[in-house]
Amino acid sequence: MTSAGGALDPLEVDVASGRLRGVQEGRVRSWRGIPYAAPPVGPLRFRAPAPPRPWRGIRDGSRYGTVAAQASWQAMTGMVTSGRSGEDCLTINVQAPADAAAGPLPVMVFIHGGGYSAGSSRDFSGQGEGFVLGGPVVYVSFNYRLGALGYLDFSRYSSQERPFESNLGLRDQVAALRWVHENIRAFGGDPANVTVFGESAGGNAVTTLLATPSAAGLFARAIAQSAPPNAVYTRSTTATWAAEFVDVLRTHLRRKRTAGAARADEPAAVLLAGASVAELVEAALVLQVRTPDAYPGAFCLAPVIDGDFLPEHPMSAIRAGRAHRVPIIIGNNAREGSLFRGRIDIIPRTPHRIAAVFEAAPETARSLMRAAYPGLPGVRVAADFGGDFGFWYPSSRLADLHSRYAPVHMYRFDFAPRLLKLVGLDATHGTEMFALFGRLDEPIARTMTALGGRGDYARAGARMRAFWLHFAGDGDLPKSWPAYSAEARRVFVIDATDHIETDPFRAKRLAWDQFFPDLGADD
């Protein structure tokens, strides 16, 4: 289609499924709610993503798609996700600079976090104007299946009549990356220059994709922020959680009148296929709340080593050099664990959970760990122990292993506005996100900086964003940020004034090395 002057309309593009019209907002063009797979509903529930269905005419690309099914009150994360939620959620969004660029641009694909139970591509992190204009780059965000619909492994109930597949959320992520590979040229992006990045559960997605065979060739670089790389579990463990979920669902239905009670006695496959979205979400919340105490250190919504789509634990693949040998940035915030309290108390930070983690560790390592964390299980040190268990040490170990085969840069985000320091959170999980995305107008960001530090916080985020863009452009970073190796262990610390630290927390690292001698090995 042409404009009144006869030129091609820059807001209309062709993708494999049909023609699409976006919107221009200032210096950014956006196309939203594009299906990258068929709706996973009806017979496609609990199935691998199918190709998107073509459409006729010009599709409106001005609105975000439906948010993945999740609890409206976000019990596990405290996040607020706007928009209608449901199963038909497999959509992708693209943003590109309005000014024409010579040659295809680097592409940055963001995977949102939220504990694999909350969040969406329409949250502030799904709006990448700062990256688009700062690069310039083409910025991509997308939804993927969450909760029981995406991250519980019900394949044990699969049959020829009702097949169930594993790793559905991970399969969605690969399908989205494949869509980018096949279609991003239409938006001015370079399919050979894709950087995938994510935070928290999105960081876990990134580290898992490193070891996912079907993701080979779909990204050239990766950035994992506050990732829990070890949160990937065996089929035996996930089968137990699936069975517990079915029991929770049955109990929930029996408490209902008539129809619900009758359905409670159906075979598991029939029950799962026929349950409403609300019933699945409610049962998943019950399982999520139970898991941290029943299985200290584990999180029930996570990828599974299924021997097929994900053949082995990512840490094992990385250790042996079987992972994708792409350059990575990986890092954490200074005190990841201090956030996890109250509604989102999911890490091993209570006396019971810490004792269980110690019980599973080699006896010879326990005295080293107590020396590294004096005062356990005091509140502050317990939060640091839990955060290091889930985030810092596995990320550090992954950096050690991956640096044998590909360039690695490691960081730590230390800056905390004054209010976060006063309430004892400091630079906790997620602190960097509002600054990184330049969204200091968000209510949480305004609150965090209410007592000072707004300028330094904004500048730290701007520098971080510039590093990410530099890396996405050509895979390199400024000389001020040296490469990481297991020998030197140089970590770039982002603070009011950035600096380099060599082998920070050495005593803790040595204790964890003994505590987890086979981190990532299949059981």
LUMKE-752928 format. One record per residue (C-alpha): chain; residue in one letter; residue number from 0; z, y, x. Coordinates in pm, 1 decimal, m for minus. Layout:
N
PT|chain|resn|resi|Z|Y|X
PT|A|A|NUM|Z|Y|X
...
//
This chain:
523
PT|chain|resn|resi|Z|Y|X
PT|A|M|0|0.0|0.0|0.0
PT|A|T|1|m70.6|354.4|118.5
PT|A|S|2|103.4|683.1|53.6
PT|A|A|3|m65.2|980.1|m116.4
PT|A|G|4|m204.3|1088.1|219.4
PT|A|G|5|m361.5|749.9|278.9
PT|A|A|6|m125.2|630.1|552.6
PT|A|L|7|51.5|297.6|533.9
PT|A|D|8|389.7|322.8|360.0
PT|A|P|9|647.8|261.3|638.4
PT|A|L|10|903.3|138.1|385.0
PT|A|E|11|689.1|m155.3|273.2
PT|A|V|12|669.4|m468.2|486.4
PT|A|D|13|536.8|m820.4|451.4
PT|A|V|14|766.9|m1115.4|509.7
PT|A|A|15|692.2|m1482.2|456.8
PT|A|S|16|827.4|m1476.4|100.6
PT|A|G|17|638.7|m1167.8|m16.0
PT|A|R|18|616.4|m792.0|1.0
PT|A|L|19|931.6|m583.6|32.0
PT|A|R|20|1011.0|m216.3|m13.4
PT|A|G|21|1310.3|m58.5|158.9
PT|A|V|22|1475.7|282.9|154.7
PT|A|Q|23|1505.1|562.4|408.2
PT|A|E|24|1849.0|714.3|463.2
PT|A|G|25|1837.5|993.9|716.2
PT|A|R|26|1685.1|858.2|1036.4
PT|A|V|27|1734.2|492.2|938.7
PT|A|R|28|1517.8|265.3|726.0
PT|A|S|29|1696.1|m16.1|547.2
PT|A|W|30|1585.0|m332.7|369.3
PT|A|R|31|1866.4|m516.8|191.4
PT|A|G|32|1928.7|m831.0|m7.1
PT|A|I|33|1631.3|m1025.9|131.9
PT|A|P|34|1656.9|m1400.3|61.2
PT|A|Y|35|1647.4|m1600.2|384.5
PT|A|A|36|1702.0|m1930.7|201.7
PT|A|A|37|1685.8|m2063.5|m152.0
PT|A|P|38|1993.4|m2007.6|m370.7
PT|A|P|39|2239.0|m2291.4|m284.2
PT|A|V|40|2321.0|m2363.9|m646.9
PT|A|G|41|2296.5|m2664.6|m877.5
PT|A|P|42|2153.9|m2961.5|m684.3
PT|A|L|43|2148.3|m2745.5|m366.1
PT|A|R|44|2527.4|m2698.5|m365.5
PT|A|F|45|2671.7|m2860.4|m49.9
PT|A|R|46|2317.3|m2903.1|85.7
PT|A|A|47|2154.7|m2758.1|395.2
PT|A|P|48|1976.5|m2427.7|324.9
PT|A|A|49|1628.0|m2473.2|181.9
PT|A|P|50|1335.9|m2234.8|250.3
PT|A|P|51|1340.5|m1911.4|47.9
PT|A|R|52|1138.0|m1898.5|m268.8
PT|A|P|53|835.5|m1665.7|m268.4
PT|A|W|54|828.2|m1376.2|m513.7
PT|A|R|55|548.8|m1188.9|m684.5
PT|A|G|56|482.6|m822.1|m650.4
PT|A|I|57|695.7|m585.1|m442.1
PT|A|R|58|1064.0|m675.7|m412.0
PT|A|D|59|1323.0|m396.9|m424.9
PT|A|G|60|1505.0|m393.2|m92.7
PT|A|S|61|1743.8|m108.0|m167.0
PT|A|R|62|2048.4|m310.9|m278.6
PT|A|Y|63|2274.2|m558.7|m104.0
PT|A|G|64|2275.5|m916.6|m224.6
PT|A|T|65|2561.3|m1102.6|m387.5
PT|A|V|66|2867.7|m1151.1|m166.8
PT|A|A|67|2957.7|m1511.7|m78.5
PT|A|A|68|3213.1|m1665.2|m315.6
PT|A|Q|69|3566.2|m1567.6|m213.7
PT|A|A|70|3902.6|m1470.7|m358.0
PT|A|S|71|3896.9|m1122.7|m507.5
PT|A|W|72|4232.0|m1029.5|m349.9
PT|A|Q|73|4144.6|m1165.0|m3.1
PT|A|A|74|4478.4|m1338.1|38.2
PT|A|M|75|4408.1|m1471.4|386.6
PT|A|T|76|4270.8|m1158.8|550.7
PT|A|G|77|4379.3|m844.9|369.0
PT|A|M|78|4012.2|m740.9|377.0
PT|A|V|79|3852.5|m560.7|86.9
PT|A|T|80|3498.4|m671.6|14.9
PT|A|S|81|3309.4|m478.5|m248.5
PT|A|G|82|3039.4|m619.9|m470.4
PT|A|R|83|2992.8|m916.3|m699.9
PT|A|S|84|3050.8|m1255.9|m539.7
PT|A|G|85|2896.0|m1593.0|m615.0
PT|A|E|86|2705.6|m1891.8|m481.2
PT|A|D|87|2363.5|m1725.4|m471.8
PT|A|C|88|2450.5|m1530.9|m156.9
PT|A|L|89|2204.8|m1623.1|119.2
PT|A|T|90|2054.9|m1281.5|182.3
PT|A|I|91|1987.4|m1075.9|493.0
PT|A|N|92|1965.3|m702.0|565.4
PT|A|V|93|1757.7|m518.4|825.1
PT|A|Q|94|1793.1|m163.8|956.6
PT|A|A|95|1548.3|8.5|1189.6
PT|A|P|96|1498.3|362.7|1320.5
PT|A|A|97|1271.9|577.3|1107.2
PT|A|D|98|1099.7|722.0|1412.4
PT|A|A|99|812.3|506.8|1529.0
PT|A|A|100|883.0|332.2|1858.8
PT|A|A|101|636.8|214.4|2119.2
PT|A|G|102|649.4|m162.9|2135.6
PT|A|P|103|890.6|m397.6|1959.2
PT|A|L|104|1260.8|m312.1|1976.7
PT|A|P|105|1555.2|m529.7|2080.1
PT|A|V|106|1724.2|m699.2|1784.9
PT|A|M|107|2099.4|m725.9|1725.2
PT|A|V|108|2218.2|m979.2|1467.0
PT|A|F|109|2579.2|m939.8|1356.1
PT|A|I|110|2784.4|m1225.9|1206.2
PT|A|H|111|3077.2|m1094.4|1003.6
PT|A|G|112|3430.6|m1227.4|1037.5
PT|A|G|113|3697.6|m1297.9|779.2
PT|A|G|114|3835.1|m1639.8|861.5
PT|A|Y|115|3531.0|m1813.4|710.1
PT|A|S|116|3687.3|m1729.6|374.8
PT|A|A|117|3620.9|m1357.5|324.9
PT|A|G|118|3394.3|m1071.0|423.0
PT|A|S|119|3027.4|m994.5|376.7
PT|A|S|120|2725.7|m816.4|518.9
PT|A|R|121|2793.6|m513.9|299.2
PT|A|D|122|3124.7|m433.6|472.0
PT|A|F|123|3118.7|m144.8|719.6
PT|A|S|124|3017.9|m378.1|1002.8
PT|A|G|125|2705.6|m468.6|808.9
PT|A|Q|126|2590.4|m110.7|828.8
PT|A|G|127|2473.5|m65.5|1183.7
PT|A|E|128|2345.3|290.7|1189.7
PT|A|G|129|2532.7|364.6|1511.7
PT|A|F|130|2356.4|77.6|1684.9
PT|A|V|131|2015.6|156.0|1534.9
PT|A|L|132|2021.2|518.3|1645.2
PT|A|G|133|2205.5|459.3|1970.9
PT|A|G|134|1965.7|195.2|2098.9
PT|A|P|135|1728.7|219.8|1940.4
PT|A|V|136|1745.6|m137.0|1810.1
PT|A|V|137|1669.7|m328.2|1493.8
PT|A|Y|138|2002.6|m428.0|1338.2
PT|A|V|139|2045.2|m735.1|1118.5
PT|A|S|140|2339.0|m854.7|908.1
PT|A|F|141|2359.9|m1137.6|657.8
PT|A|N|142|2581.6|m1338.1|424.0
PT|A|Y|143|2659.0|m1705.6|471.6
PT|A|R|144|2856.6|m1955.5|266.0
PT|A|L|145|3234.0|m1932.7|299.0
PT|A|G|146|3540.0|m2133.5|203.0
PT|A|A|147|3498.7|m2475.7|46.3
PT|A|L|148|3130.0|m2409.5|m16.8
PT|A|G|149|3055.8|m2346.9|350.4
PT|A|Y|150|3335.5|m2474.2|572.0
PT|A|L|151|3485.9|m2794.1|435.3
PT|A|D|152|3312.2|m3118.4|526.3
PT|A|F|153|3257.3|m3322.1|210.7
PT|A|S|154|2993.3|m3548.9|366.8
PT|A|R|155|3228.8|m3847.0|328.3
PT|A|Y|156|3154.4|m3826.1|m45.3
PT|A|S|157|2778.3|m3816.6|3.8
PT|A|S|158|2555.2|m4070.0|m170.5
PT|A|Q|159|2184.7|m4116.1|m226.5
PT|A|E|160|2221.0|m3971.1|m574.1
PT|A|R|161|2441.1|m3679.9|m466.0
PT|A|P|162|2395.2|m3598.4|m94.3
PT|A|F|163|2648.3|m3366.2|71.1
PT|A|E|164|2581.3|m3220.5|415.6
PT|A|S|165|2815.8|m3083.9|678.8
PT|A|N|166|2843.8|m2748.9|858.1
PT|A|L|167|2684.1|m2555.4|574.1
PT|A|G|168|2795.6|m2210.4|690.5
PT|A|L|169|2674.1|m2287.7|1041.7
PT|A|R|170|2344.8|m2415.7|903.1
PT|A|D|171|2312.4|m2089.5|708.1
PT|A|Q|172|2358.7|m1893.2|1030.4
PT|A|V|173|2083.8|m2090.5|1203.0
PT|A|A|174|1857.4|m2040.6|899.6
PT|A|A|175|1919.5|m1664.0|917.0
PT|A|L|176|1836.8|m1658.6|1288.9
PT|A|R|177|1521.5|m1859.5|1220.4
PT|A|W|178|1424.5|m1605.5|950.6
PT|A|V|179|1472.4|m1329.0|1208.2
PT|A|H|180|1258.3|m1516.7|1459.1
PT|A|E|181|977.2|m1555.2|1206.3
PT|A|N|182|989.2|m1215.2|1032.4
PT|A|I|183|1147.5|m947.1|1248.1
PT|A|R|184|816.8|m823.2|1392.8
PT|A|A|185|738.2|m678.0|1050.5
PT|A|F|186|1037.4|m444.3|1096.0
PT|A|G|187|952.1|m346.9|1454.1
PT|A|G|188|1178.7|m599.7|1622.8
PT|A|D|189|1111.3|m833.0|1914.1
PT|A|P|190|1182.5|m1199.1|1823.7
PT|A|A|191|1205.8|m1283.1|2193.7
PT|A|N|192|1482.6|m1027.1|2248.7
PT|A|V|193|1758.0|m1113.6|1999.3
PT|A|T|194|2128.3|m1068.6|2068.9
PT|A|V|195|2366.4|m1242.0|1830.3
PT|A|F|196|2718.6|m1101.8|1809.0
PT|A|G|197|3023.9|m1142.9|1592.2
PT|A|E|198|3398.1|m1087.5|1568.0
PT|A|S|199|3682.7|m1326.2|1480.3
PT|A|A|200|3527.1|m1603.6|1268.3
PT|A|G|201|3195.8|m1438.4|1355.3
PT|A|G|202|3291.7|m1477.8|1721.8
PT|A|N|203|3363.1|m1845.5|1659.1
PT|A|A|204|3018.3|m1868.5|1500.1
PT|A|V|205|2866.2|m1723.1|1816.6
PT|A|T|206|3044.6|m1962.9|2053.0
PT|A|T|207|2955.1|m2254.8|1823.8
PT|A|L|208|2589.6|m2151.5|1809.9
PT|A|L|209|2584.3|m2177.8|2188.7
PT|A|A|210|2618.7|m2554.6|2142.7
PT|A|T|211|2408.6|m2595.5|1827.0
PT|A|P|212|2079.5|m2762.8|1927.0
PT|A|S|213|1875.9|m2620.2|1638.8
PT|A|A|214|1965.1|m2265.0|1749.7
PT|A|A|215|1777.0|m2311.5|2078.4
PT|A|G|216|1532.5|m2027.9|2138.0
PT|A|L|217|1659.2|m1820.2|1844.7
PT|A|F|218|1866.3|m1577.3|2054.3
PT|A|A|219|1844.6|m1454.4|2412.0
PT|A|R|220|2201.2|m1324.0|2450.8
PT|A|A|221|2537.2|m1349.0|2277.7
PT|A|I|222|2853.7|m1141.5|2234.9
PT|A|A|223|3175.5|m1304.7|2110.3
PT|A|Q|224|3454.3|m1064.0|2011.9
PT|A|S|225|3803.3|m1203.6|1951.1
PT|A|A|226|3662.7|m1550.8|1908.6
PT|A|P|227|3874.8|m1864.3|1857.8
PT|A|P|228|3628.0|m2094.6|2039.7
PT|A|N|229|3843.2|m2403.2|2007.4
PT|A|A|230|3855.2|m2389.9|1625.8
PT|A|V|231|3602.7|m2672.0|1584.9
PT|A|Y|232|3726.8|m3010.1|1467.1
PT|A|T|233|3638.5|m3377.4|1460.0
PT|A|R|234|3510.2|m3564.9|1155.7
PT|A|S|235|3837.7|m3754.4|1119.4
PT|A|T|236|4037.1|m3431.3|1099.9
PT|A|T|237|3799.0|m3258.0|862.2
PT|A|A|238|3778.4|m3568.2|643.4
PT|A|T|239|4155.3|m3545.4|598.3
PT|A|W|240|4125.6|m3182.8|491.4
PT|A|A|241|3842.3|m3269.1|251.9
PT|A|A|242|4056.4|m3537.5|88.6
PT|A|E|243|4349.9|m3298.0|61.6
PT|A|F|244|4121.2|m3038.8|m97.0
PT|A|V|245|4003.0|m3288.5|m358.3
PT|A|D|246|4366.6|m3371.8|m439.3
PT|A|V|247|4448.2|m3001.5|m475.5
PT|A|L|248|4147.4|m2955.4|m703.3
PT|A|R|249|4250.2|m3250.6|m920.1
PT|A|T|250|4604.8|m3116.6|m950.5
PT|A|H|251|4471.3|m2775.4|m1043.6
PT|A|L|252|4250.4|m2920.7|m1315.5
PT|A|R|253|4527.6|m3136.6|m1459.2
PT|A|R|254|4731.1|m2824.2|m1516.9
PT|A|K|255|4454.0|m2695.4|m1738.0
PT|A|R|256|4416.1|m2798.1|m2097.8
PT|A|T|257|4170.4|m3052.0|m2241.9
PT|A|A|258|3841.1|m3023.6|m2054.4
PT|A|G|259|3994.7|m2947.3|m1714.2
PT|A|A|260|4240.1|m3235.0|m1737.5
PT|A|A|261|3963.6|m3476.4|m1834.8
PT|A|R|262|3749.3|m3374.5|m1537.9
PT|A|A|263|4036.0|m3432.5|m1295.2
PT|A|D|264|3978.1|m3808.4|m1301.6
PT|A|E|265|3608.5|m3794.9|m1216.5
PT|A|P|266|3481.9|m3934.6|m883.7
PT|A|A|267|3514.7|m3684.7|m599.8
PT|A|A|268|3139.6|m3624.1|m569.5
PT|A|V|269|3105.7|m3551.6|m941.1
PT|A|L|270|3416.1|m3335.4|m936.4
PT|A|L|271|3295.4|m3123.9|m643.4
PT|A|A|272|2944.6|m3085.8|m780.4
PT|A|G|273|3068.4|m2981.8|m1123.4
PT|A|A|274|3363.0|m2757.1|m1035.6
PT|A|S|275|3329.2|m2387.8|m1104.4
PT|A|V|276|3316.6|m2141.8|m817.0
PT|A|A|277|3655.1|m2003.6|m919.8
PT|A|E|278|3809.2|m2351.5|m912.6
PT|A|L|279|3672.8|m2417.8|m563.2
PT|A|V|280|3797.5|m2081.9|m434.4
PT|A|E|281|4144.7|m2131.4|m581.2
PT|A|A|282|4180.8|m2481.1|m434.0
PT|A|A|283|4064.5|m2357.7|m92.9
PT|A|L|284|4331.9|m2087.8|m93.4
PT|A|V|285|4600.2|m2349.8|m155.8
PT|A|L|286|4470.1|m2560.1|134.2
PT|A|Q|287|4450.1|m2255.8|364.2
PT|A|V|288|4811.6|m2161.3|296.0
PT|A|R|289|4932.8|m2516.5|361.8
PT|A|T|290|4738.1|m2587.5|679.6
PT|A|P|291|4919.8|m2368.9|938.7
PT|A|D|292|5249.7|m2550.0|876.6
PT|A|A|293|5105.1|m2895.1|810.6
PT|A|Y|294|4872.0|m2879.5|1115.6
PT|A|P|295|5016.2|m2614.6|1351.1
PT|A|G|296|4747.3|m2446.8|1556.1
PT|A|A|297|4461.5|m2560.9|1329.1
PT|A|F|298|4258.4|m2376.1|1066.9
PT|A|C|299|4100.8|m2589.4|796.0
PT|A|L|300|3789.5|m2375.7|738.5
PT|A|A|301|3587.0|m2430.7|1055.0
PT|A|P|302|3282.2|m2610.4|1197.9
PT|A|V|303|3293.4|m2988.3|1234.7
PT|A|I|304|3165.5|m3207.6|1517.6
PT|A|D|305|2939.7|m3411.6|1292.8
PT|A|G|306|2741.6|m3585.9|1567.3
PT|A|D|307|2419.4|m3448.5|1423.8
PT|A|F|308|2386.7|m3076.9|1356.2
PT|A|L|309|2678.2|m3010.2|1592.4
PT|A|P|310|2678.8|m3315.7|1821.9
PT|A|E|311|2982.1|m3227.0|2032.8
PT|A|H|312|3259.6|m2974.9|2073.3
PT|A|P|313|3114.5|m2645.4|2202.2
PT|A|M|314|3364.5|m2637.2|2487.5
PT|A|S|315|3252.3|m2984.7|2594.8
PT|A|A|316|2885.5|m2885.4|2579.9
PT|A|I|317|2952.8|m2567.7|2776.9
PT|A|R|318|3158.2|m2755.7|3036.4
PT|A|A|319|2872.3|m3001.8|3095.3
PT|A|G|320|2595.4|m2740.6|3094.5
PT|A|R|321|2444.2|m2873.1|2772.1
PT|A|A|322|2494.7|m2544.6|2583.2
PT|A|H|323|2227.1|m2274.6|2562.4
PT|A|R|324|2230.3|m2102.9|2901.3
PT|A|V|325|2210.0|m1745.4|2777.7
PT|A|P|326|2401.3|m1444.3|2914.7
PT|A|I|327|2717.6|m1369.2|2719.4
PT|A|I|328|2986.1|m1105.7|2677.0
PT|A|I|329|3317.7|m1248.2|2563.1
PT|A|G|330|3659.1|m1091.1|2525.0
PT|A|N|331|3966.4|m1016.3|2321.7
PT|A|N|332|4204.0|m742.6|2223.0
PT|A|A|333|4528.9|m700.6|2416.0
PT|A|R|334|4761.7|m840.0|2148.0
PT|A|E|335|4550.7|m1048.2|1910.6
PT|A|G|336|4847.8|m1228.5|1756.9
PT|A|S|337|5054.3|m930.1|1639.9
PT|A|L|338|4841.4|m888.5|1325.8
PT|A|F|339|4902.8|m1240.1|1195.5
PT|A|R|340|5203.0|m1203.5|971.5
PT|A|G|341|5271.2|m1206.6|598.4
PT|A|R|342|4960.8|m1302.5|400.7
PT|A|I|343|4759.8|m1387.9|710.2
PT|A|D|344|5023.2|m1581.8|904.4
PT|A|I|345|4787.1|m1853.2|1031.5
PT|A|I|346|4860.5|m1887.0|1404.4
PT|A|P|347|5138.1|m2091.9|1573.9
PT|A|R|348|5400.7|m1817.1|1586.7
PT|A|T|349|5694.7|m1961.1|1389.8
PT|A|P|350|5958.6|m2182.9|1557.9
PT|A|H|351|5832.1|m2491.3|1369.5
PT|A|R|352|5470.1|m2436.3|1467.8
PT|A|I|353|5550.9|m2350.2|1828.8
PT|A|A|354|5765.0|m2663.5|1858.5
PT|A|A|355|5476.0|m2873.3|1724.2
PT|A|V|356|5234.4|m2723.7|1976.7
PT|A|F|357|5480.1|m2795.4|2258.6
PT|A|E|358|5524.0|m3152.6|2134.3
PT|A|A|359|5148.3|m3212.1|2162.7
PT|A|A|360|5131.0|m3075.7|2517.5
PT|A|P|361|5196.5|m3271.5|2839.3
PT|A|E|362|5567.3|m3276.9|2911.9
PT|A|T|363|5511.4|m3158.2|3268.3
PT|A|A|364|5351.9|m2834.5|3138.2
PT|A|R|365|5628.0|m2728.9|2900.4
PT|A|S|366|5853.5|m2567.4|3158.1
PT|A|L|367|5557.5|m2366.1|3293.1
PT|A|M|368|5481.8|m2240.9|2943.1
PT|A|R|369|5842.3|m2139.5|2875.3
PT|A|A|370|5846.0|m1949.2|3202.7
PT|A|A|371|5519.7|m1774.2|3111.7
PT|A|Y|372|5656.4|m1672.8|2769.0
PT|A|P|373|6027.5|m1599.5|2825.6
PT|A|G|374|6215.2|m1547.3|2503.3
PT|A|L|375|6020.5|m1789.1|2283.6
PT|A|P|376|6038.5|m1805.9|1986.4
PT|A|G|377|6131.9|m1437.1|1963.2
PT|A|V|378|5910.3|m1241.6|1723.5
PT|A|R|379|5707.3|m1038.9|1973.9
PT|A|V|380|5662.0|m1311.5|2234.7
PT|A|A|381|5583.5|m1566.8|1962.3
PT|A|A|382|5303.3|m1343.7|1832.6
PT|A|D|383|5159.6|m1322.8|2182.9
PT|A|F|384|5194.5|m1698.6|2232.7
PT|A|G|385|5007.6|m1764.7|1905.4
PT|A|G|386|4738.4|m1508.1|1981.2
PT|A|D|387|4684.7|m1642.8|2330.1
PT|A|F|388|4672.8|m1999.4|2193.3
PT|A|G|389|4402.7|m1916.2|1939.9
PT|A|F|390|4201.1|m1640.1|2104.6
PT|A|W|391|4263.2|m1531.0|2463.6
PT|A|Y|392|4303.2|m1857.6|2653.1
PT|A|P|393|4012.6|m2048.1|2488.4
PT|A|S|394|3788.0|m1744.2|2540.7
PT|A|S|395|3895.0|m1717.7|2904.6
PT|A|R|396|3833.4|m2088.5|2955.2
PT|A|L|397|3490.8|m2063.1|2794.3
PT|A|A|398|3406.9|m1776.4|3030.9
PT|A|D|399|3511.2|m1992.6|3327.4
PT|A|L|400|3289.6|m2280.1|3215.2
PT|A|H|401|2982.4|m2086.8|3099.3
PT|A|S|402|2974.4|m1874.2|3415.7
PT|A|R|403|2870.1|m2188.0|3606.3
PT|A|Y|404|2534.5|m2181.5|3426.5
PT|A|A|405|2463.9|m1827.8|3300.5
PT|A|P|406|2578.8|m1467.5|3349.7
PT|A|V|407|2911.8|m1386.0|3184.1
PT|A|H|408|3092.2|m1054.9|3139.3
PT|A|M|409|3449.2|m1055.4|3009.5
PT|A|Y|410|3642.0|m766.7|2854.5
PT|A|R|411|3977.9|m680.6|2704.3
PT|A|F|412|4019.6|m399.7|2449.4
PT|A|D|413|4352.5|m229.5|2518.6
PT|A|F|414|4334.5|100.6|2333.2
PT|A|A|415|4570.7|140.5|2039.0
PT|A|P|416|4628.1|463.1|1843.8
PT|A|R|417|4989.2|586.1|1842.5
PT|A|L|418|5070.2|451.9|1496.9
PT|A|L|419|4975.7|95.2|1592.4
PT|A|K|420|5206.2|117.3|1893.6
PT|A|L|421|5494.5|250.4|1684.4
PT|A|V|422|5472.5|m35.8|1433.1
PT|A|G|423|5447.7|m297.0|1708.7
PT|A|L|424|5086.0|m401.7|1651.7
PT|A|D|425|4930.2|m233.7|1957.4
PT|A|A|426|4565.3|m330.7|2022.3
PT|A|T|427|4571.1|m618.5|1778.4
PT|A|H|428|4305.2|m837.3|1617.6
PT|A|G|429|4021.2|m625.4|1480.4
PT|A|T|430|4144.5|m294.8|1624.9
PT|A|E|431|3817.5|m222.2|1803.3
PT|A|M|432|3590.6|m269.4|1503.4
PT|A|F|433|3610.2|72.8|1336.9
PT|A|A|434|3558.4|248.8|1669.8
PT|A|L|435|3278.7|14.5|1778.5
PT|A|F|436|3085.3|80.5|1458.4
PT|A|G|437|3166.9|452.6|1453.7
PT|A|R|438|3341.7|421.2|1117.5
PT|A|L|439|3650.9|633.6|1168.5
PT|A|D|440|3604.1|763.6|813.6
PT|A|E|441|3717.7|427.8|670.8
PT|A|P|442|4064.6|448.8|508.4
PT|A|I|443|4220.9|198.8|751.6
PT|A|A|444|4081.9|387.3|1051.1
PT|A|R|445|4211.2|719.8|916.1
PT|A|T|446|4554.3|564.2|870.0
PT|A|M|447|4556.7|411.3|1219.0
PT|A|T|448|4481.9|748.1|1378.4
PT|A|A|449|4702.0|959.7|1151.0
PT|A|L|450|4962.1|1014.9|1426.8
PT|A|G|451|4713.3|1078.9|1706.4
PT|A|G|452|4466.0|909.1|1933.2
PT|A|R|453|4159.5|960.0|1714.7
PT|A|G|454|3948.5|1118.7|1987.6
PT|A|D|455|4028.2|859.5|2255.7
PT|A|Y|456|3978.3|581.4|2000.9
PT|A|A|457|3636.2|713.9|1903.0
PT|A|R|458|3531.7|754.5|2265.4
PT|A|A|459|3645.7|401.7|2356.5
PT|A|G|460|3439.1|264.5|2067.7
PT|A|A|461|3136.3|472.3|2167.0
PT|A|R|462|3151.9|339.7|2524.2
PT|A|M|463|3187.9|m14.9|2394.2
PT|A|R|464|2887.0|31.9|2166.2
PT|A|A|465|2686.0|169.5|2458.6
PT|A|F|466|2773.5|m140.7|2663.5
PT|A|W|467|2665.5|m367.6|2378.3
PT|A|L|468|2336.2|m179.3|2342.2
PT|A|H|469|2273.4|m186.3|2716.6
PT|A|F|470|2329.8|m562.3|2717.0
PT|A|A|471|2106.4|m614.2|2412.3
PT|A|G|472|1829.4|m418.8|2576.7
PT|A|D|473|1779.8|m622.9|2891.9
PT|A|G|474|2077.8|m855.9|2932.6
PT|A|D|475|2237.0|m643.4|3201.9
PT|A|L|476|2536.0|m408.3|3215.0
PT|A|P|477|2616.5|m102.3|3428.0
PT|A|K|478|2744.5|m169.0|3779.5
PT|A|S|479|3086.5|m42.3|3671.7
PT|A|W|480|3129.6|m370.4|3482.0
PT|A|P|481|3100.4|m660.1|3730.2
PT|A|A|482|2998.4|m1009.5|3627.7
PT|A|Y|483|3273.7|m1261.9|3558.0
PT|A|S|484|3326.6|m1580.0|3756.5
PT|A|A|485|3598.6|m1845.1|3758.6
PT|A|E|486|3667.9|m1753.6|4119.7
PT|A|A|487|3705.4|m1374.9|4091.0
PT|A|R|488|3802.2|m1342.6|3720.9
PT|A|R|489|3720.9|m972.4|3699.3
PT|A|V|490|3787.4|m842.5|3348.2
PT|A|F|491|3666.2|m504.9|3222.1
PT|A|V|492|3949.0|m331.2|3034.1
PT|A|I|493|3845.3|m80.8|2765.5
PT|A|D|494|4115.8|183.0|2716.3
PT|A|A|495|4152.9|560.0|2718.0
PT|A|T|496|4033.0|518.5|3077.1
PT|A|D|497|3838.3|199.8|3148.5
PT|A|H|498|3921.8|m6.9|3454.4
PT|A|I|499|3885.5|m350.9|3612.6
PT|A|E|500|4164.0|m609.4|3635.3
PT|A|T|501|4139.0|m923.9|3845.8
PT|A|D|502|4280.2|m1245.2|3698.4
PT|A|P|503|4509.7|m1071.9|3448.5
PT|A|F|504|4792.0|m1284.4|3306.0
PT|A|R|505|4755.8|m1531.6|3592.8
PT|A|A|506|5092.8|m1698.5|3526.5
PT|A|K|507|5001.0|m1749.0|3161.8
PT|A|R|508|4658.8|m1883.1|3253.8
PT|A|L|509|4801.1|m2139.6|3493.7
PT|A|A|510|5049.8|m2253.1|3230.7
PT|A|W|511|4776.4|m2290.7|2968.3
PT|A|D|512|4560.5|m2481.5|3219.3
PT|A|Q|513|4833.0|m2745.3|3229.9
PT|A|F|514|4913.9|m2717.2|2860.0
PT|A|F|515|4550.2|m2779.4|2759.6
PT|A|P|516|4409.3|m2989.1|3047.8
PT|A|D|517|4118.6|m3112.2|2833.3
PT|A|L|518|4051.0|m2807.3|2617.4
PT|A|G|519|3754.9|m2879.5|2396.9
PT|A|A|520|3731.6|m3251.0|2467.6
PT|A|D|521|3647.7|m3467.4|2166.7
PT|A|D|522|3934.0|m3682.2|2041.0
//
